[in-house]
Amino acid sequence: MNTSGGLYSPTPLIATDPVVVSVAELHDVDDYGATLPGWSSEVQQLSNGFFAGRCSLVSFAGMQLFREITSQRMCVKFATKANSRSIALPLSLSQPALFSGTEVNHREIVCFTEDETFTYYTAHSSDLLTLSFDTDVFTAYVDQIKDADVARSLDKTAFLKVMPDQAAQLQTFLQTVLTVLLNNPGALQYQHAQDSLTESIYTQVLKLLGNGDKLCAFAMPKHRYALVARAREYLFHDPQGESFTIARLCHYLGVGSRTLEYAFQDVLGMTAVAYLRALRLNYVRQDIKSGGPQSSVLDIAARWGFWHPSHFSADYKRLFGDLPSETRRRYAS
């Protein structure tokens, strides 16, 4: 009891769940896939230039809020977090992104269910805000407030069609939450603060779902996207690179080289040859970073089909912004 005449102040309840508040500066495309606990992803850089990015994360009590800013176009194959629902809100895109073959623009919203795998082609310059929350906690909350019909909208992966100002309201709110907590992470040590913030976030999400015109399922991929997706899956199941030729790819897909070129140009804005080169260079980079000093850079390059040293070095620097030898030195320590 406060005996000094002031109001009674209860002992604050300290939260027991771990809290993570972090900002990671990214200087390598491989770092992108390692910044988010509970998510798994495979990432390849497709556009030329030095990669730079930043991932800001707040995580507590089954809730994750993170913002990813990236500077190069990437192909990201990711699996959503287990037992969770997620909402992705692009803040800024230099061009439409592709979620499983469907274009996503600025101010559009994507809802993801748990334990699903997607392929995401980012914009060249991308600023993406994502909210992920525990399914059981969310379900218990909506049961308490008798709003299960609206919440059921999140039971399937889909695009949420809302007015731009409605999407902007949620984006602004979540950006404010992220900024405040990054500047004052200690607030989340208290259970009351976590409970209050969780309810505020759920309220905003349900408000958006209630105002949404409709949820639009992912469109069936166009033929050309489906062809690129089949090619990509075929290549990803060949870690030794034996299929990394146009001839083998055409044979597997049952199409001619011209059809393959049209598909890659239409979907990714690059030729199939350029895509295969970028994919092989990404694998070279991974091997350089993980290989010991007994593996020479030129041996690694040759294993992935780069037989001309100077051409390989030029291609490598064009894509990643540094030389293979510089990558080796950076990750040798």
PyMOL commands that set and color helices and strands:
alter all, ss='L'
color gray80, all
select helices_A, chain A and resi 29-32+135-145+148-155+164-183+185-189+191-211+223-236+246-253+257-268+272-290+297-303+309-320+324-332
alter helices_A, ss='H'
color red, helices_A
select strands_A, chain A and resi 19-26+40-45+53-60+63-70+74-79+84-93+97-99+102-104+109-112+117-121+126-134+158-161+214-217
alter strands_A, ss='S'
color yellow, strands_A
deselect
rebuild
show_as cartoon
